[in-house]
C-alpha cells in the first residue's frame, strides 16, 4: 500500500514538473492495477482543468500523464 502513496505523489508532481522515465514507468505499471490511483489521477486532472478554465491562462504547454 506504500506504493500507492508514492504513485499519487508522482501524479501530483507531474502537474508541476516533468517526471523522469523511471518515474513514468512506475506510474505506468501501477495504474492499470489500481483503480484508486486511476481515480486519483482523474480527480487531479479534473481539478487542473477546472482551475485552468476559471483562470483562463494557466497550463499552456504542460506535460500531462498519458491516457
Ligand atoms: Zn495505487
PDB file of the backbone (N, CA, C, O) and the ligand in Angstrom, with CONECT records:
HET     ZN  A 101       1
ATOM      1  N   UNK A   1       0.822  -1.213   0.000  1.00  0.00           N
ATOM      2  CA  UNK A   1       0.000   0.000   0.000  1.00  0.00           C
ATOM      3  C   UNK A   1       0.858   1.267   0.000  1.00  0.00           C
ATOM      4  O   UNK A   1       0.409   2.341  -0.400  1.00  0.00           O
ATOM      5  N   UNK A   2       2.097   1.115   0.456  1.00  0.00           N
ATOM      6  CA  UNK A   2       3.014   2.250   0.382  1.00  0.00           C
ATOM      7  C   UNK A   2       3.255   2.679  -1.050  1.00  0.00           C
ATOM      8  O   UNK A   2       3.591   3.832  -1.322  1.00  0.00           O
ATOM      9  N   UNK A   3       3.077   1.731  -1.967  1.00  0.00           N
ATOM     10  CA  UNK A   3       3.227   2.013  -3.388  1.00  0.00           C
ATOM     11  C   UNK A   3       2.258   3.108  -3.831  1.00  0.00           C
ATOM     12  O   UNK A   3       2.644   4.020  -4.562  1.00  0.00           O
ATOM     13  N   UNK A   4       1.037   3.023  -3.404  1.00  0.00           N
ATOM     14  CA  UNK A   4       0.024   3.991  -3.814  1.00  0.00           C
ATOM     15  C   UNK A   4       0.402   5.400  -3.362  1.00  0.00           C
ATOM     16  O   UNK A   4       0.199   6.365  -4.098  1.00  0.00           O
ATOM     17  N   UNK A   5       0.939   5.515  -2.182  1.00  0.00           N
ATOM     18  CA  UNK A   5       1.345   6.823  -1.682  1.00  0.00           C
ATOM     19  C   UNK A   5       2.406   7.418  -2.605  1.00  0.00           C
ATOM     20  O   UNK A   5       2.388   8.610  -2.915  1.00  0.00           O
ATOM     21  N   UNK A   6       3.327   6.562  -3.034  1.00  0.00           N
ATOM     22  CA  UNK A   6       4.375   7.011  -3.946  1.00  0.00           C
ATOM     23  C   UNK A   6       3.803   7.405  -5.306  1.00  0.00           C
ATOM     24  O   UNK A   6       4.191   8.426  -5.875  1.00  0.00           O
ATOM     25  N   UNK A   7       2.892   6.603  -5.818  1.00  0.00           N
ATOM     26  CA  UNK A   7       2.325   6.865  -7.143  1.00  0.00           C
ATOM     27  C   UNK A   7       1.493   8.140  -7.145  1.00  0.00           C
ATOM     28  O   UNK A   7       1.612   8.951  -8.063  1.00  0.00           O
ATOM     29  N   UNK A   8       0.668   8.326  -6.150  1.00  0.00           N
ATOM     30  CA  UNK A   8      -0.150   9.541  -6.109  1.00  0.00           C
ATOM     31  C   UNK A   8       0.738  10.769  -5.954  1.00  0.00           C
ATOM     32  O   UNK A   8       0.432  11.839  -6.479  1.00  0.00           O
ATOM     33  N   UNK A   9       1.824  10.605  -5.238  1.00  0.00           N
ATOM     34  CA  UNK A   9       2.780  11.700  -5.118  1.00  0.00           C
ATOM     35  C   UNK A   9       3.368  12.058  -6.491  1.00  0.00           C
ATOM     36  O   UNK A   9       3.490  13.232  -6.840  1.00  0.00           O
ATOM     37  N   UNK A  10       3.729  11.026  -7.257  1.00  0.00           N
ATOM     38  CA  UNK A  10       4.274  11.262  -8.593  1.00  0.00           C
ATOM     39  C   UNK A  10       3.238  11.912  -9.503  1.00  0.00           C
ATOM     40  O   UNK A  10       3.568  12.807 -10.282  1.00  0.00           O
ATOM     41  N   UNK A  11       1.992  11.467  -9.408  1.00  0.00           N
ATOM     42  CA  UNK A  11       0.936  12.057 -10.237  1.00  0.00           C
ATOM     43  C   UNK A  11       0.769  13.536  -9.904  1.00  0.00           C
ATOM     44  O   UNK A  11       0.560  14.369 -10.787  1.00  0.00           O
ATOM     45  N   UNK A  12       0.863  13.836  -8.644  1.00  0.00           N
ATOM     46  CA  UNK A  12       0.763  15.231  -8.220  1.00  0.00           C
ATOM     47  C   UNK A  12       1.977  16.030  -8.715  1.00  0.00           C
ATOM     48  O   UNK A  12       1.836  17.143  -9.223  1.00  0.00           O
ATOM     49  N   UNK A  13       3.158  15.449  -8.559  1.00  0.00           N
ATOM     50  CA  UNK A  13       4.381  16.110  -9.022  1.00  0.00           C
ATOM     51  C   UNK A  13       4.334  16.377 -10.528  1.00  0.00           C
ATOM     52  O   UNK A  13       4.853  17.387 -11.004  1.00  0.00           O
ATOM     53  N   UNK A  14       3.710  15.465 -11.267  1.00  0.00           N
ATOM     54  CA  UNK A  14       3.673  15.580 -12.728  1.00  0.00           C
ATOM     55  C   UNK A  14       2.953  16.841 -13.188  1.00  0.00           C
ATOM     56  O   UNK A  14       3.140  17.294 -14.317  1.00  0.00           O
ATOM     57  N   UNK A  15       2.133  17.402 -12.312  1.00  0.00           N
ATOM     58  CA  UNK A  15       1.452  18.648 -12.658  1.00  0.00           C
ATOM     59  C   UNK A  15       2.398  19.837 -12.597  1.00  0.00           C
ATOM     60  O   UNK A  15       2.140  20.886 -13.187  1.00  0.00           O
ATOM     61  N   UNK A  16       3.496  19.657 -11.875  1.00  0.00           N
ATOM     62  CA  UNK A  16       4.396  20.785 -11.621  1.00  0.00           C
ATOM     63  C   UNK A  16       5.776  20.632 -12.239  1.00  0.00           C
ATOM     64  O   UNK A  16       6.498  21.615 -12.402  1.00  0.00           O
ATOM     65  N   UNK A  17       6.146  19.400 -12.585  1.00  0.00           N
ATOM     66  CA  UNK A  17       7.476  19.172 -13.166  1.00  0.00           C
ATOM     67  C   UNK A  17       7.416  17.927 -14.036  1.00  0.00           C
ATOM     68  O   UNK A  17       6.557  17.067 -13.839  1.00  0.00           O
ATOM     69  N   UNK A  18       8.333  17.828 -15.007  1.00  0.00           N
ATOM     70  CA  UNK A  18       8.388  16.600 -15.814  1.00  0.00           C
ATOM     71  C   UNK A  18       8.871  15.438 -14.958  1.00  0.00           C
ATOM     72  O   UNK A  18       9.819  15.578 -14.186  1.00  0.00           O
ATOM     73  N   UNK A  19       8.218  14.301 -15.097  1.00  0.00           N
ATOM     74  CA  UNK A  19       8.696  13.104 -14.410  1.00  0.00           C
ATOM     75  C   UNK A  19       9.823  12.473 -15.221  1.00  0.00           C
ATOM     76  O   UNK A  19       9.898  12.635 -16.439  1.00  0.00           O
ATOM     77  N   UNK A  20      10.688  11.759 -14.528  1.00  0.00           N
ATOM     78  CA  UNK A  20      11.743  11.025 -15.220  1.00  0.00           C
ATOM     79  C   UNK A  20      11.141   9.793 -15.894  1.00  0.00           C
ATOM     80  O   UNK A  20      10.020   9.387 -15.588  1.00  0.00           O
ATOM     81  N   UNK A  21      11.898   9.212 -16.805  1.00  0.00           N
ATOM     82  CA  UNK A  21      11.427   7.997 -17.480  1.00  0.00           C
ATOM     83  C   UNK A  21      11.137   6.901 -16.470  1.00  0.00           C
ATOM     84  O   UNK A  21      10.149   6.177 -16.597  1.00  0.00           O
ATOM     85  N   UNK A  22      11.982   6.780 -15.483  1.00  0.00           N
ATOM     86  CA  UNK A  22      11.776   5.761 -14.459  1.00  0.00           C
ATOM     87  C   UNK A  22      10.518   5.992 -13.659  1.00  0.00           C
ATOM     88  O   UNK A  22       9.819   5.048 -13.288  1.00  0.00           O
ATOM     89  N   UNK A  23      10.233   7.255 -13.394  1.00  0.00           N
ATOM     90  CA  UNK A  23       9.014   7.581 -12.659  1.00  0.00           C
ATOM     91  C   UNK A  23       7.764   7.248 -13.475  1.00  0.00           C
ATOM     92  O   UNK A  23       6.784   6.723 -12.946  1.00  0.00           O
ATOM     93  N   UNK A  24       7.816   7.564 -14.780  1.00  0.00           N
ATOM     94  CA  UNK A  24       6.671   7.221 -15.639  1.00  0.00           C
ATOM     95  C   UNK A  24       6.477   5.714 -15.721  1.00  0.00           C
ATOM     96  O   UNK A  24       5.347   5.230 -15.784  1.00  0.00           O
ATOM     97  N   UNK A  25       7.571   4.981 -15.720  1.00  0.00           N
ATOM     98  CA  UNK A  25       7.450   3.519 -15.741  1.00  0.00           C
ATOM     99  C   UNK A  25       6.740   3.037 -14.489  1.00  0.00           C
ATOM    100  O   UNK A  25       5.856   2.183 -14.561  1.00  0.00           O
ATOM    101  N   UNK A  26       7.123   3.581 -13.347  1.00  0.00           N
ATOM    102  CA  UNK A  26       6.466   3.188 -12.097  1.00  0.00           C
ATOM    103  C   UNK A  26       4.978   3.482 -12.141  1.00  0.00           C
ATOM    104  O   UNK A  26       4.156   2.657 -11.744  1.00  0.00           O
ATOM    105  N   UNK A  27       4.641   4.673 -12.630  1.00  0.00           N
ATOM    106  CA  UNK A  27       3.230   5.060 -12.729  1.00  0.00           C
ATOM    107  C   UNK A  27       2.510   4.172 -13.735  1.00  0.00           C
ATOM    108  O   UNK A  27       1.408   3.689 -13.474  1.00  0.00           O
ATOM    109  N   UNK A  28       3.149   3.960 -14.895  1.00  0.00           N
ATOM    110  CA  UNK A  28       2.515   3.199 -15.959  1.00  0.00           C
ATOM    111  C   UNK A  28       2.283   1.740 -15.601  1.00  0.00           C
ATOM    112  O   UNK A  28       1.325   1.124 -16.068  1.00  0.00           O
ATOM    113  N   UNK A  29       3.164   1.187 -14.768  1.00  0.00           N
ATOM    114  CA  UNK A  29       2.990  -0.192 -14.337  1.00  0.00           C
ATOM    115  C   UNK A  29       1.918  -0.306 -13.255  1.00  0.00           C
ATOM    116  O   UNK A  29       1.235  -1.324 -13.142  1.00  0.00           O
ATOM    117  N   UNK A  30       1.788   0.744 -12.475  1.00  0.00           N
ATOM    118  CA  UNK A  30       0.890   0.673 -11.325  1.00  0.00           C
ATOM    119  C   UNK A  30      -0.557   1.015 -11.684  1.00  0.00           C
ATOM    120  O   UNK A  30      -1.480   0.346 -11.219  1.00  0.00           O
ATOM    121  N   UNK A  31      -0.763   2.031 -12.492  1.00  0.00           N
ATOM    122  CA  UNK A  31      -2.124   2.498 -12.763  1.00  0.00           C
ATOM    123  C   UNK A  31      -3.071   1.404 -13.279  1.00  0.00           C
ATOM    124  O   UNK A  31      -4.217   1.326 -12.836  1.00  0.00           O
ATOM    125  N   UNK A  32      -2.599   0.551 -14.222  1.00  0.00           N
ATOM    126  CA  UNK A  32      -3.531  -0.473 -14.727  1.00  0.00           C
ATOM    127  C   UNK A  32      -3.979  -1.443 -13.642  1.00  0.00           C
ATOM    128  O   UNK A  32      -4.982  -2.137 -13.810  1.00  0.00           O
ATOM    129  N   UNK A  33      -3.254  -1.500 -12.541  1.00  0.00           N
ATOM    130  CA  UNK A  33      -3.564  -2.478 -11.492  1.00  0.00           C
ATOM    131  C   UNK A  33      -4.323  -1.863 -10.326  1.00  0.00           C
ATOM    132  O   UNK A  33      -4.701  -2.573  -9.394  1.00  0.00           O
ATOM    133  N   UNK A  34      -4.552  -0.564 -10.364  1.00  0.00           N
ATOM    134  CA  UNK A  34      -5.041   0.103  -9.162  1.00  0.00           C
ATOM    135  C   UNK A  34      -6.095   1.159  -9.500  1.00  0.00           C
ATOM    136  O   UNK A  34      -5.764   2.241  -9.984  1.00  0.00           O
ATOM    137  N   UNK A  35      -7.351   0.842  -9.244  1.00  0.00           N
ATOM    138  CA  UNK A  35      -8.426   1.791  -9.543  1.00  0.00           C
ATOM    139  C   UNK A  35      -8.331   3.022  -8.654  1.00  0.00           C
ATOM    140  O   UNK A  35      -8.739   4.112  -9.055  1.00  0.00           O
ATOM    141  N   UNK A  36      -7.801   2.853  -7.460  1.00  0.00           N
ATOM    142  CA  UNK A  36      -7.686   4.002  -6.557  1.00  0.00           C
ATOM    143  C   UNK A  36      -6.787   5.076  -7.125  1.00  0.00           C
ATOM    144  O   UNK A  36      -7.122   6.259  -7.082  1.00  0.00           O
ATOM    145  N   UNK A  37      -5.637   4.669  -7.661  1.00  0.00           N
ATOM    146  CA  UNK A  37      -4.704   5.646  -8.227  1.00  0.00           C
ATOM    147  C   UNK A  37      -5.229   6.208  -9.552  1.00  0.00           C
ATOM    148  O   UNK A  37      -4.991   7.372  -9.874  1.00  0.00           O
ATOM    149  N   UNK A  38      -5.944   5.375 -10.316  1.00  0.00           N
ATOM    150  CA  UNK A  38      -6.559   5.914 -11.545  1.00  0.00           C
ATOM    151  C   UNK A  38      -7.589   6.988 -11.194  1.00  0.00           C
ATOM    152  O   UNK A  38      -7.668   8.023 -11.856  1.00  0.00           O
ATOM    153  N   UNK A  39      -8.367   6.735 -10.163  1.00  0.00           N
ATOM    154  CA  UNK A  39      -9.349   7.726  -9.736  1.00  0.00           C
ATOM    155  C   UNK A  39      -8.660   8.986  -9.235  1.00  0.00           C
ATOM    156  O   UNK A  39      -9.137  10.097  -9.468  1.00  0.00           O
ATOM    157  N   UNK A  40      -7.552   8.813  -8.555  1.00  0.00           N
ATOM    158  CA  UNK A  40      -6.802   9.969  -8.075  1.00  0.00           C
ATOM    159  C   UNK A  40      -6.319  10.814  -9.254  1.00  0.00           C
ATOM    160  O   UNK A  40      -6.443  12.039  -9.250  1.00  0.00           O
ATOM    161  N   UNK A  41      -5.769  10.140 -10.257  1.00  0.00           N
ATOM    162  CA  UNK A  41      -5.280  10.871 -11.424  1.00  0.00           C
ATOM    163  C   UNK A  41      -6.431  11.621 -12.101  1.00  0.00           C
ATOM    164  O   UNK A  41      -6.292  12.786 -12.473  1.00  0.00           O
ATOM    165  N   UNK A  42      -7.560  10.938 -12.254  1.00  0.00           N
ATOM    166  CA  UNK A  42      -8.717  11.567 -12.884  1.00  0.00           C
ATOM    167  C   UNK A  42      -9.154  12.783 -12.066  1.00  0.00           C
ATOM    168  O   UNK A  42      -9.498  13.830 -12.615  1.00  0.00           O
ATOM    169  N   UNK A  43      -9.134  12.624 -10.777  1.00  0.00           N
ATOM    170  CA  UNK A  43      -9.582  13.686  -9.884  1.00  0.00           C
ATOM    171  C   UNK A  43      -8.686  14.924 -10.013  1.00  0.00           C
ATOM    172  O   UNK A  43      -9.182  16.036 -10.195  1.00  0.00           O
ATOM    173  N   UNK A  44      -7.383  14.730  -9.919  1.00  0.00           N
ATOM    174  CA  UNK A  44      -6.488  15.897 -10.009  1.00  0.00           C
ATOM    175  C   UNK A  44      -6.495  16.460 -11.420  1.00  0.00           C
ATOM    176  O   UNK A  44      -6.290  17.660 -11.605  1.00  0.00           O
ATOM    177  N   UNK A  45      -6.727  15.615 -12.419  1.00  0.00           N
ATOM    178  CA  UNK A  45      -6.840  16.108 -13.785  1.00  0.00           C
ATOM    179  C   UNK A  45      -8.035  17.028 -13.947  1.00  0.00           C
ATOM    180  O   UNK A  45      -7.959  18.067 -14.603  1.00  0.00           O
ATOM    181  N   UNK A  46      -9.139  16.626 -13.336  1.00  0.00           N
ATOM    182  CA  UNK A  46     -10.345  17.442 -13.417  1.00  0.00           C
ATOM    183  C   UNK A  46     -10.163  18.750 -12.668  1.00  0.00           C
ATOM    184  O   UNK A  46     -10.610  19.803 -13.123  1.00  0.00           O
ATOM    185  N   UNK A  47      -9.508  18.681 -11.520  1.00  0.00           N
ATOM    186  CA  UNK A  47      -9.252  19.903 -10.765  1.00  0.00           C
ATOM    187  C   UNK A  47      -8.406  20.863 -11.579  1.00  0.00           C
ATOM    188  O   UNK A  47      -8.655  22.068 -11.623  1.00  0.00           O
ATOM    189  N   UNK A  48      -7.400  20.294 -12.221  1.00  0.00           N
ATOM    190  CA  UNK A  48      -6.498  21.100 -13.027  1.00  0.00           C
ATOM    191  C   UNK A  48      -7.256  21.775 -14.178  1.00  0.00           C
ATOM    192  O   UNK A  48      -7.085  22.967 -14.432  1.00  0.00           O
ATOM    193  N   UNK A  49      -8.083  21.006 -14.856  1.00  0.00           N
ATOM    194  CA  UNK A  49      -8.844  21.547 -15.980  1.00  0.00           C
ATOM    195  C   UNK A  49      -9.792  22.636 -15.498  1.00  0.00           C
ATOM    196  O   UNK A  49      -9.967  23.657 -16.163  1.00  0.00           O
ATOM    197  N   UNK A  50     -10.401  22.413 -14.336  1.00  0.00           N
ATOM    198  CA  UNK A  50     -11.351  23.389 -13.807  1.00  0.00           C
ATOM    199  C   UNK A  50     -10.646  24.697 -13.468  1.00  0.00           C
ATOM    200  O   UNK A  50     -11.152  25.775 -13.779  1.00  0.00           O
ATOM    201  N   UNK A  51      -9.493  24.608 -12.839  1.00  0.00           N
ATOM    202  CA  UNK A  51      -8.786  25.821 -12.444  1.00  0.00           C
ATOM    203  C   UNK A  51      -8.300  26.577 -13.675  1.00  0.00           C
ATOM    204  O   UNK A  51      -8.271  27.808 -13.686  1.00  0.00           O
ATOM    205  N   UNK A  52      -7.919  25.830 -14.712  1.00  0.00           N
ATOM    206  CA  UNK A  52      -7.466  26.475 -15.943  1.00  0.00           C
ATOM    207  C   UNK A  52      -8.627  27.220 -16.602  1.00  0.00           C
ATOM    208  O   UNK A  52      -8.464  28.322 -17.126  1.00  0.00           O
ATOM    209  N   UNK A  53      -9.783  26.600 -16.561  1.00  0.00           N
ATOM    210  CA  UNK A  53     -10.937  27.213 -17.183  1.00  0.00           C
ATOM    211  C   UNK A  53     -11.304  28.516 -16.471  1.00  0.00           C
ATOM    212  O   UNK A  53     -11.685  29.500 -17.104  1.00  0.00           O
ATOM    213  N   UNK A  54     -11.183  28.501 -15.164  1.00  0.00           N
ATOM    214  CA  UNK A  54     -11.515  29.691 -14.383  1.00  0.00           C
ATOM    215  C   UNK A  54     -10.496  30.803 -14.622  1.00  0.00           C
ATOM    216  O   UNK A  54     -10.864  31.955 -14.850  1.00  0.00           O
ATOM    217  N   UNK A  55      -9.209  30.446 -14.568  1.00  0.00           N
ATOM    218  CA  UNK A  55      -8.177  31.476 -14.667  1.00  0.00           C
ATOM    219  C   UNK A  55      -7.977  31.926 -16.115  1.00  0.00           C
ATOM    220  O   UNK A  55      -7.707  33.097 -16.383  1.00  0.00           O
ATOM    221  N   UNK A  56      -8.113  30.973 -17.045  1.00  0.00           N
ATOM    222  CA  UNK A  56      -8.000  31.304 -18.455  1.00  0.00           C
ATOM    223  C   UNK A  56      -6.582  31.432 -18.962  1.00  0.00           C
ATOM    224  O   UNK A  56      -6.383  31.696 -20.148  1.00  0.00           O
ATOM    225  N   UNK A  57      -5.565  31.250 -18.091  1.00  0.00           N
ATOM    226  CA  UNK A  57      -4.205  31.434 -18.595  1.00  0.00           C
ATOM    227  C   UNK A  57      -3.211  30.416 -18.043  1.00  0.00           C
ATOM    228  O   UNK A  57      -2.036  30.450 -18.408  1.00  0.00           O
ATOM    229  N   UNK A  58      -3.643  29.542 -17.199  1.00  0.00           N
ATOM    230  CA  UNK A  58      -2.719  28.562 -16.621  1.00  0.00           C
ATOM    231  C   UNK A  58      -2.613  27.325 -17.514  1.00  0.00           C
ATOM    232  O   UNK A  58      -3.573  26.980 -18.202  1.00  0.00           O
ATOM    233  N   UNK A  59      -1.454  26.654 -17.510  1.00  0.00           N
ATOM    234  CA  UNK A  59      -1.368  25.319 -18.061  1.00  0.00           C
ATOM    235  C   UNK A  59      -0.889  25.201 -19.484  1.00  0.00           C
ATOM    236  O   UNK A  59      -0.857  24.088 -20.007  1.00  0.00           O
ATOM    237  N   UNK A  60      -0.517  26.270 -20.140  1.00  0.00           N
ATOM    238  CA  UNK A  60      -0.053  26.161 -21.520  1.00  0.00           C
ATOM    239  C   UNK A  60       1.229  25.343 -21.579  1.00  0.00           C
ATOM    240  O   UNK A  60       2.189  25.623 -20.861  1.00  0.00           O
ATOM    241  N   UNK A  61       1.236  24.340 -22.432  1.00  0.00           N
ATOM    242  CA  UNK A  61       2.450  23.561 -22.641  1.00  0.00           C
ATOM    243  C   UNK A  61       2.790  22.582 -21.537  1.00  0.00           C
ATOM    244  O   UNK A  61       3.896  22.040 -21.524  1.00  0.00           O
ATOM    245  N   UNK A  62       1.894  22.341 -20.626  1.00  0.00           N
ATOM    246  CA  UNK A  62       2.206  21.431 -19.549  1.00  0.00           C
ATOM    247  C   UNK A  62       2.263  19.991 -20.045  1.00  0.00           C
ATOM    248  O   UNK A  62       1.664  19.638 -21.061  1.00  0.00           O
ATOM    249  N   UNK A  63       2.989  19.183 -19.311  1.00  0.00           N
ATOM    250  CA  UNK A  63       3.071  17.761 -19.628  1.00  0.00           C
ATOM    251  C   UNK A  63       1.978  17.044 -18.850  1.00  0.00           C
ATOM    252  O   UNK A  63       1.902  17.156 -17.627  1.00  0.00           O
ATOM    253  N   UNK A  64       1.135  16.310 -19.563  1.00  0.00           N
ATOM    254  CA  UNK A  64       0.041  15.597 -18.905  1.00  0.00           C
ATOM    255  C   UNK A  64       0.322  14.104 -18.918  1.00  0.00           C
ATOM    256  O   UNK A  64       0.923  13.584 -19.858  1.00  0.00           O
ATOM    257  N   UNK A  65      -0.115  13.421 -17.874  1.00  0.00           N
ATOM    258  CA  UNK A  65       0.018  11.955 -17.889  1.00  0.00           C
ATOM    259  C   UNK A  65      -0.722  11.379 -19.085  1.00  0.00           C
ATOM    260  O   UNK A  65      -1.803  11.848 -19.440  1.00  0.00           O
ATOM    261  N   UNK A  66      -0.140  10.366 -19.701  1.00  0.00           N
ATOM    262  CA  UNK A  66      -0.767   9.757 -20.865  1.00  0.00           C
ATOM    263  C   UNK A  66      -1.954   8.911 -20.461  1.00  0.00           C
ATOM    264  O   UNK A  66      -1.970   8.310 -19.387  1.00  0.00           O
ATOM    265  N   UNK A  67      -2.936   8.869 -21.322  1.00  0.00           N
ATOM    266  CA  UNK A  67      -4.100   8.018 -21.043  1.00  0.00           C
ATOM    267  C   UNK A  67      -3.747   6.565 -21.250  1.00  0.00           C
ATOM    268  O   UNK A  67      -4.595   5.692 -21.064  1.00  0.00           O
TER     269      UNK A  67
HETATM  270 ZN    ZN A 101      -2.406   2.557  -6.268  1.00  0.00          ZN
END
